[in-house]
Amino acid sequence: MATQTPTLHYIFDPLCGWCYGAAPLVAAARGIAGLTVVPHGGGMMTGGNRQPVTEALRRYVMPHDERIAGLTGQPFGADYFDGLLRDSGAVFDSEPPTTAILAAQTLAGRGLDLLHRLQQAHYVQGLRIADPAVLRTLAAEIGLDTEAFGAAYAAAAGPETAAHIAASRKLLAQVGGTGFPTLALERDGVRTLLEPSRYLGRPEQWQAHLRERIREPEAGRGAS
């Protein structure tokens, strides 16, 4: 029996270029009535994996970003390539934006809306999305009350964010994911790993695929 509330688990990182490339797929999934999309921040660049911006980092990420742009049509701005990626004072740290997404989710169920805005700010505008002041501004831009967001951010910072990241990584292992983004469809307590990479740049086909998967009976189905 199909569950009345199928859930798409989205394991991501706000600094993951392929997650940015998959953003239209996430938006398409959110457009399916009756499907709940739940974000899980995986903490790709936290702790010892935080990365100061250097010329070596720029040379490493640019070919990947150019490939993502070519496959998905997602825009990458000059303020990112020639601004942020040359900003030697910047640090790529997933923890503050993940905390902000948790705060937006707790405050108004708008974690995915803030993630979308953060991705635009990073990859198009070249903003430092690890900066709490930038995070407050972006939260306000999507309509969140600044004071309420600040309080929710403070409550989510530190141990709560760390626990969320640990839970996300556990989920990643449980569903058999190997990196970001990972998407798994849950129905009746059964999680099925999906393959969104086949649909990059084709959000309409992805949405049709998801609708079909939701309609399928669970019996006899394995991971795709």
Salt bridges, closest charged atoms under 4 A:
GLU55 OE2 - ARG58 NH1 3.96
GLU55 OE1 - ARG86 NH1 3.75
ASP82 OD1 - ARG58 NH2 2.91
ASP82 OD1 - ARG86 NE 3.82
ASP87 OD2 - ARG128 NE 2.91
ASP93 OD2 - ARG50 NE 2.87
ASP113 OD1 - ARG30 NH1 2.86
ASP113 OD2 - ARG110 NE 2.84
GLU141 OE1 - ARG117 NH2 2.76
GLU186 OE1 - HIS9 NE2 2.55
GLU186 OE1 - ARG191 NE 3.41
GLU195 OE1 - ARG198 NE 3.31
GLU216 OE1 - ARG213 NE 3.70
GLU216 OE1 - ARG221 NE 3.57
GLU218 OE2 - ARG187 NH1 3.37
GLU218 OE2 - ARG221 NH2 3.57
